[in-house]
Amino acid sequence: MAASAKDLAERQRSVLARLIAAVEPANCERLAKALLDEFQSIGRIWSAAPEALRRILGDVSPVVALIIGARDAALETMAGDLRGIAIDPFSPELRRYLISSMGSLADETLRILFLDSSRRLIADERLQQGTLSQLAVYPRTIFRRALEHNAAGIILVHNHPSGDPSPSEDDVAATQHLDQIGRSLDIQIVDHIVVTAAYAHHIMSRDAISGKAPASSSMTLRAPEPPGGDLDIALANAKTAMHRRLLRQQLIGSPELFGDPAWEMLTDLFIHECEGKDLSISSLCVTPSIPMSSALRLAQKLCDVGILRRVPDPFDGRRSIIKLEPAVFHRLRAYFGAGSD
């Protein structure tokens, strides 16, 4: 492993020296070594601010402009691959773009991808810098920009300079808070991605693959329709019930005192199934006003008693899709068909 690390460092120095040789051939080896001694990797050099580069290379060094220009050209090429197509949070193109553009940043930074109703990219903006816990304090900035862009959905992205992509409790709490606000504004939090210099972790992803139910008939079991029932009425009443719950939390506060976690999860899942959308287990556990670990245990209990069931995601083996049992869907349809809570 030591030899591999040494080989990697030598390869990075060689590549960087060849790039610098285009404008500083006499000093390319020395400047490449100085940059790597300071920033440790080409990825961190790529993410460095111009001021940080000038501190190492000098105020008038042409290498600063070369690095910034090469970086901008590479990122523009990656960004071009995302324009005009439906954005899939799990796509390799998006992963490479996010890791390259912010995975090696020295400070924690929040980025927002604003999407239209077809999940095409409207805008890509960096909104905040600092610790992610500040997101719970400044959600207005995020949703104001979403409304200005007329966005139907957003993907949150932030980096972990430590190199550990695992979300913190603050990350999960901020995601829950923003998801609740987004629902009240009809703006979907499509995903929240944590990136490092080498990895990407998805905190949540609602229907991240295609926006539709899987094609396999084994994955799309439907409950029998109740006599005289109307799915549109049941769906509208379920959405009204969910909206009233969110308003209650915002007006009164203390959701842990007034929440009903199991019912919130069932209502959310019923809405998604009525709309033909899949919901992963992690996304479902963002819904209730309880910690993620408690929500996961509750979801498992609902599976154990035959109310929910897990099915494998046919597009991504890392995920499990959560479904209502057909009989439970039938009963919820009848319940919400009679009116909202």
C-alpha positions in Angstrom: 0.0 0.0 0.0 2.9 2.3 0.7 4.3 1.7 -2.8 0.8 2.4 -4.3 0.5 5.7 -2.4 4.0 6.6 -3.6 3.2 5.7 -7.2 0.0 7.8 -7.0 1.8 10.8 -5.7 4.5 10.5 -8.4 1.8 10.1 -11.1 0.0 13.2 -9.9 3.2 15.2 -9.8 4.1 14.1 -13.3 0.7 15.0 -14.7 0.7 18.4 -13.0 4.2 19.2 -14.2 3.3 18.4 -17.8 0.4 20.8 -17.5 2.5 23.6 -16.0 5.2 23.1 -18.7 2.8 24.7 -21.2 3.5 28.1 -19.6 6.5 27.5 -17.3 8.6 24.8 -18.8 11.8 25.7 -16.9 10.1 25.6 -13.4 7.3 23.0 -14.0 8.8 20.3 -11.7 9.5 22.7 -8.8 6.0 24.4 -9.1 4.2 21.0 -9.3 6.0 19.9 -6.1 5.2 23.1 -4.3 1.5 22.9 -5.2 1.2 19.2 -4.1 3.2 19.9 -0.9 0.6 22.5 -0.1 -2.7 21.0 -1.3 -1.8 17.2 -1.2 -3.7 16.3 -4.4 -4.7 17.6 -7.8 -8.3 17.5 -6.6 -7.6 20.0 -3.9 -5.5 22.1 -6.3 -8.5 22.1 -8.7 -10.8 23.3 -5.9 -8.4 26.0 -4.5 -9.4 29.6 -4.7 -7.3 31.9 -7.0 -5.9 33.7 -3.9 -4.6 30.4 -2.4 -2.9 29.5 -5.7 -1.3 33.0 -5.9 0.0 32.5 -2.4 2.1 29.6 -3.6 2.8 30.6 -7.2 3.1 34.4 -6.9 0.7 37.2 -7.8 1.7 37.3 -11.5 2.3 33.7 -12.2 0.7 32.5 -15.5 0.2 29.1 -13.9 -2.7 30.5 -11.9 -4.7 31.4 -15.0 -3.7 28.1 -16.6 -5.1 26.0 -13.7 -8.3 28.1 -13.4 -8.9 27.9 -17.1 -8.3 24.1 -17.3 -10.6 23.6 -14.3 -13.3 25.7 -15.8 -13.1 24.0 -19.1 -13.3 20.5 -17.6 -16.2 21.4 -15.3 -18.1 23.1 -18.2 -17.7 19.9 -20.2 -19.1 17.8 -17.3 -22.0 20.3 -16.8 -22.8 20.2 -20.5 -23.5 16.5 -20.1 -26.3 17.4 -17.7 -28.1 20.0 -19.7 -31.3 19.2 -21.5 -31.7 15.7 -19.9 -33.7 14.5 -16.9 -31.4 14.6 -13.9 -31.0 11.3 -12.1 -29.4 11.7 -8.7 -27.6 8.4 -9.0 -26.2 9.0 -12.5 -22.4 8.6 -12.9 -22.3 11.9 -14.8 -23.8 13.8 -11.9 -21.5 12.0 -9.5 -18.4 12.9 -11.4 -19.5 16.5 -11.8 -20.2 17.0 -8.1 -17.1 15.3 -6.9 -14.9 17.2 -9.3 -16.4 20.6 -8.6 -16.8 20.5 -4.8 -15.6 17.2 -3.4 -12.2 18.6 -2.5 -13.2 22.0 -1.2 -11.5 23.0 2.1 -14.7 24.5 3.6 -18.2 22.9 3.8 -20.3 24.4 1.0 -24.0 24.0 0.1 -24.9 23.7 -3.6 -28.5 23.6 -5.0 -29.5 22.1 -8.4 -32.9 23.6 -9.4 -35.0 21.4 -11.6 -38.2 21.8 -13.6 -41.2 19.5 -13.6 -39.4 17.1 -16.0 -36.2 17.2 -13.8 -34.2 19.1 -16.3 -31.6 21.5 -14.9 -32.7 25.1 -14.6 -29.8 26.4 -12.5 -26.8 25.3 -10.5 -25.9 27.6 -7.6 -23.7 27.7 -4.5 -25.8 29.4 -1.8 -24.0 29.0 1.5 -20.6 28.3 3.0 -20.0 27.0 6.5 -21.5 24.2 8.6 -24.6 22.5 7.3 -26.4 23.1 10.6 -27.0 26.7 9.4 -29.4 25.3 6.8 -32.1 25.0 9.5 -31.7 28.8 10.1 -31.7 30.0 6.4 -34.2 27.9 4.5 -35.8 31.1 3.2 -32.8 31.7 1.0 -33.1 28.3 -0.6 -36.8 28.4 -1.3 -36.8 32.0 -2.4 -34.3 31.1 -5.1 -36.5 28.0 -6.0 -39.5 30.2 -6.4 -37.6 32.7 -8.4 -36.5 29.9 -10.8 -40.0 28.5 -10.8 -38.4 25.2 -9.8 -40.5 22.1 -9.2 -37.7 20.3 -7.4 -34.3 20.7 -6.0 -31.3 18.6 -5.2 -29.2 19.6 -2.2 -25.5 18.9 -2.3 -22.8 19.7 0.3 -19.3 18.5 0.8 -17.5 17.0 3.8 -13.9 18.2 3.9 -13.1 15.4 6.4 -13.4 12.8 3.7 -16.2 10.9 5.5 -19.4 11.0 3.4 -21.6 9.7 6.2 -24.3 12.3 7.1 -24.3 13.9 10.5 -27.3 14.3 12.7 -27.4 18.0 11.7 -27.4 16.9 8.0 -30.4 14.6 8.5 -32.3 17.2 10.7 -31.7 19.9 8.1 -33.0 17.6 5.4 -36.1 16.8 7.3 -36.8 20.5 8.0 -36.3 21.5 4.3 -38.4 18.6 3.1 -41.3 19.7 5.3 -41.1 23.3 4.0 -40.8 22.1 0.4 -44.0 20.0 0.6 -45.9 23.0 1.9 -44.6 25.0 -1.2 -45.1 22.1 -3.6 -41.3 22.0 -4.2 -39.9 18.5 -4.0 -36.6 17.7 -2.3 -35.5 15.1 -4.9 -32.3 14.2 -3.1 -29.6 15.4 -0.7 -26.1 14.3 -1.6 -23.0 14.4 0.5 -19.8 14.4 -1.5 -16.1 14.0 -0.7 -13.0 13.8 -2.9 -13.9 10.2 -3.8 -17.4 9.3 -2.6 -21.1 10.4 -2.8 -23.7 9.5 -0.2 -27.5 10.0 -0.7 -29.3 11.1 2.4 -32.7 10.8 0.7 -34.0 10.2 -2.8 -37.6 10.2 -3.7 -38.3 8.3 -7.0 -34.7 9.1 -8.0 -34.6 6.7 -11.0 -37.3 7.6 -13.4 -40.3 9.4 -11.9 -42.5 6.3 -12.7 -43.3 3.0 -11.1 -41.0 0.1 -12.2 -42.1 -1.6 -15.4 -41.9 -5.1 -13.9 -45.4 -6.4 -13.1 -44.1 -8.0 -9.9 -43.3 -4.5 -8.6 -46.6 -2.8 -9.4 -49.3 -4.7 -7.6 -52.4 -2.7 -7.2 -55.1 -2.9 -4.6 -58.6 -3.7 -5.7 -60.8 -0.6 -6.2 -63.4 0.0 -3.5 -67.0 0.1 -4.7 -67.8 3.6 -6.0 -64.3 4.8 -4.9 -62.5 7.6 -6.6 -58.7 7.6 -6.4 -58.4 11.3 -7.3 -60.6 12.2 -4.3 -58.7 9.9 -1.9 -55.3 11.4 -3.1 -56.6 14.9 -2.7 -57.8 14.2 0.8 -54.5 12.5 1.7 -52.6 15.5 0.5 -54.8 17.8 2.5 -54.2 15.8 5.6 -50.5 16.0 5.1 -50.6 19.7 4.4 -52.6 20.3 7.6 -50.0 18.3 9.6 -47.2 20.5 8.2 -49.2 23.7 9.0 -49.8 22.5 12.5 -46.1 21.9 13.0 -45.2 25.4 11.7 -47.9 27.2 13.6 -47.6 25.4 17.0 -44.2 23.8 16.9 -43.1 20.8 19.2 -43.8 18.2 16.5 -42.6 15.5 18.8 -45.6 16.2 21.1 -48.3 16.4 18.4 -47.0 14.0 15.8 -48.2 10.5 14.9 -45.2 9.0 13.2 -46.7 5.7 11.9 -49.7 7.5 10.5 -47.5 10.1 8.8 -45.5 7.4 7.1 -48.6 5.6 5.9 -50.1 8.8 4.5 -46.9 9.8 2.8 -46.5 6.3 1.2 -50.2 6.3 0.2 -49.7 9.6 -1.7 -46.6 8.3 -3.5 -48.3 5.1 -4.6 -51.4 7.0 -5.8 -49.1 9.1 -8.0 -47.2 6.0 -9.3 -43.9 7.0 -7.5 -41.5 4.8 -5.6 -40.3 5.6 -2.2 -37.1 4.3 -0.7 -36.9 3.3 3.0 -34.6 6.2 3.8 -36.8 8.7 2.1 -39.9 7.4 3.9 -38.1 7.8 7.2 -37.6 11.5 6.6 -41.3 12.1 6.8 -42.1 11.6 10.5 -41.0 14.1 13.2 -38.7 11.6 15.0 -35.0 10.9 14.6 -34.0 8.8 11.6 -32.9 5.9 13.7 -36.3 5.7 15.4 -38.1 6.0 12.1 -36.1 3.1 10.7 -37.1 1.0 13.6 -40.7 2.0 13.2 -40.7 1.1 9.5 -39.3 -2.3 10.3 -42.1 -2.9 12.9 -44.7 -1.9 10.2 -43.1 -4.5 7.9 -43.0 -7.1 10.7 -46.8 -6.8 11.3 -47.6 -7.0 7.6 -48.6 -3.3 6.9 -45.5 -2.5 4.8 -43.2 -4.6 2.7 -39.7 -4.1 1.3 -39.0 -4.9 -2.4 -35.6 -4.7 -4.1 -35.0 -1.7 -6.4 -34.6 -3.2 -9.9 -32.4 -0.3 -10.9 -30.2 0.1 -7.9 -29.2 -2.9 -5.7 -28.2 -0.6 -2.9 -31.7 0.5 -2.3 -34.9 -1.0 -1.0 -38.3 0.3 -2.2 -41.0 0.3 0.5 -44.6 -0.5 -0.4 -48.0 -0.7 1.3 -49.4 -4.2 1.4 -52.3 -4.3 -1.2 -55.0 -4.7 1.5 -53.7 -1.7 3.5 -53.6 0.4 0.4 -57.3 -0.6 -0.3 -58.3 0.4 3.3 -56.4 3.7 3.1 -58.1 4.5 -0.2 -61.5 3.9 1.4 -60.5 6.0 4.4 -59.3 9.0 2.5 -62.1 8.6 0.0 -64.5 9.5 2.9 -62.6 12.7 3.7 -59.3 14.2 5.1 -58.3 14.0 8.7 
